[in-house]
Amino acid sequence: MDASTRRPSLLIVDDTPENLNVLKRILSAEDYEVRPLSSGELAIRAAQAEAPDLILLDIMMPGLDGYAVCVRLKADARTRDIPVIFISALSDAEDKVRAFAAGGVDYVSKPFQVDEVLARVATHLRLNALQRTLREQNARLREAAALFDVSGEGIILTDAQGVIRRVNPAFTRITGYTPEEAIGQTPRLLKSGHHPPEFYAHFWNTLLKEGYWEGEVWNRYKDGSIHPQWDMITAIRADDGEISGYVAQFSNVARRHQLSEQEIRQRGNYDALTGLVNRSLLLERLTLALKVHRRKGRLLGLFCIGLDRFKQVNESLGYTCGDAVLREVGARLLARVRDIDTVARIGGDEFVLMLVDQTDPGAAEQLARRVLACLFEPFVLEQGRVEIGASIGIGLFPEDGDDTDTLLRNANIALSRAKEHGGRQSRFFTESMGRELIERHHLEADLRQALERQQLSLHYQPIVDLHHGRIEGLECLLRWQHPERGAISPATFIPIAESAGLIQEIGAWVIETACRQLAEWQRQGWTLYASVNVSTSQIPHAVRPQWLLSLTQGLGLMPERLVLEITESLFASQTEIVTQWLHEVRAAGFRVYLDDFGTGYSSFLYLKTFPLDAVKIDRLFVRDMVEQERDRGLIRAIVAMCDELGLEVVAEGIEHEAQRRLLRELACGYGQGYLFSRPLPAPAVASLLGRLANRV
């Protein structure tokens, strides 16, 4: 069904069933496809999935109100062009101004008149259809302009009399004439005298009769040289059928004939960006190498290499910087293998090394360490230094595969396992990996439905003032109760959510749920904050300050009641983007904690460089601090440094009274762990708050 015949689709959103039924009845009678929804959260998910033509939205709803829903829709590229009409019992001018400020296109007061609603819906559907048409036309014009400019063939646009109106850059490269020299002239500017008058008479007769002519023409370029061109000329007709102009495309036949064989081989076998072997030539070489190694009983190694944080480079610094990184990666890999080996780029940030005549797995492991080290070294770009790192999956012939497809697949499985365990490492393929990959695919499929089926929940672990014993806040921890598998560890499903692209949707749900629960506790009289863990892939686009403000203000929360916990891995790349995001978030009133400090990429320089509010000391150092002076010394240094910088300190993993006493002696202000409480579901937190939290 095309756009001109399909029924317009509407979402109506209201938490009152009577209102939904009335609106559905009157709109369905007009042959609209109507879907009623009872909450703002459902409306957002439906709009993202279905892209309706129009949304009728109530304002006063539990959870997300209409204002917050509209702000979220307008901030999402998938839904920002959907018109929203507010229908509300709120009738003050201030309410209407706020509705339009949130992005609404119209406002209808309850109780509404049926004719008024129908008229406004019809009007905005027509306006939206016109705007959609204009957007599509503009997109086609931009595409046409881009093709015109980047085409490798010369293009001439003329009016009906054959006067040149526009030429593209390829025209100048081929003929030597600049646009200024060509515009206002006719294509006779290129006439060589090579063709007799009969040639041009036949050309014009065919073009006027058929509207199209194609053939070889000898033209004279600006330097006086004469070259054969292959011309394709099309007549452009106006709405009344009259010719309004012509477009001519041409290429230099002699150059095409001279370079075609070389270009065909280059384009068919090598990556255009890096100059490395592409997938096609890699498979050809691998097939041949396996035959030789099979006959001679030799070992062959296949490295599948994936860059760990390349996506963030593209998103934060742009594709030009991303391309520069890919070229440098290719150069570094070439410098670390022998001439008889093959380096290939087979996808966006995926590279493959084919290592022939290997001696033993130990040699492959040593090379993997050297490759990881060279890719960990910073890439120096115009925008600054970027660190990305890489992961490597290793397959060995004949142990891990006796044919091309099997060996490549198993090396890729090993790569996936390396990435799942944090990246920046290499893994050899094992048989168990194949079984685990199948299990992972099943879990990913189930996780995609877990949010919709309400299998995800939040548990809350108190963060306690170590000197007074009060609960100051609660860390929100995601849990998944699978209907068949039972409780699944976040350590298992969070990496799956990251790699499957689900973490942004799940992360948004976590923040919204935490804020709603915090607002409920606030209504009950508890002064608390909630801290949520934010993934690297959520920053900056999925956790924008504007969205956070809209969410918290809609629930009546002060921004400082929401704490965002980040890890140090965030600072390993896109430094400028991260710094800007941190400044914007804190300027909006939200607090930021640096989680798991003391492990991974730890550096005291981060505490000085980046705007933070607190540091959380990793549980590994708290665990042995009573017995290990080295751990106590590290905690002492962290506390002292944070005190100098005006940062709070939270110690994680406190399980024994001796640990709490020692942390208090070291002037650590806050802590969390099983000594105080395990993570609890929201209903079970109430009794704990009654014993330890502050009343307003």
Secondary structure, 3 states (H helix, E strand, C coil): CCCCCCCCEEEEECCCHHHHHHHHHHHHCCCCEEEEECCHHHHHHHHHHHCCCEEEECCCCCCCCHHHHHHHHHHCCCCCCCCEEEEECCCCHHHHHHHHHHCCCEEEECCCCHHHHHHHHHHHHHHHHHHHHHHHHHHHHHHHHHHHHHCCCEEEEEECCCCEEEECHHHHHHHCCCHHHHCCCCHHHHECCCCCHHHHHHHHHHHHHHCEEEEEEEEECCCCCEEEEEEEEEEEECCCCCEEEEEEEEEEHHHHHHHHHHHHHHHHHECCCCCCECHHHHHHHHHHHHHHHHHHCCEEEEEEEEECCHHHHHHHHCHHHHHHHHHHHHHHHHCCCCCCCEEEECCCCEEEEEEEEECCHHHHHHHHHHHHHHHHCCEEECCEEECCCEEEEEEEECCCCCCHHHHHHHHHHHHHHHHHCCCCCEEECCHHHHHHHHHHHHHHHHHHHHCCCCCEEEEEEEEEECCCCCEEEEEEEEEEEECCCEEECHHHHHHHHHHCCCHHHHHHHHHHHHHHHHHHHHHCCECCEEEEECCHHHCCCCCCHHHHHHHHHHCCCCHHHEEEEEEHHHHHCCHHHHHHHHHHHHHCCCEEEEEEECCCCCCHHHHHHCCCCEEEECHHHHHCCCCCHHHHHHHHHHHHHHHHHCCEEEECCCCCHHHHHHHHHCCCCEECCCCCCCCEEHHHHHHHHHHHECEC
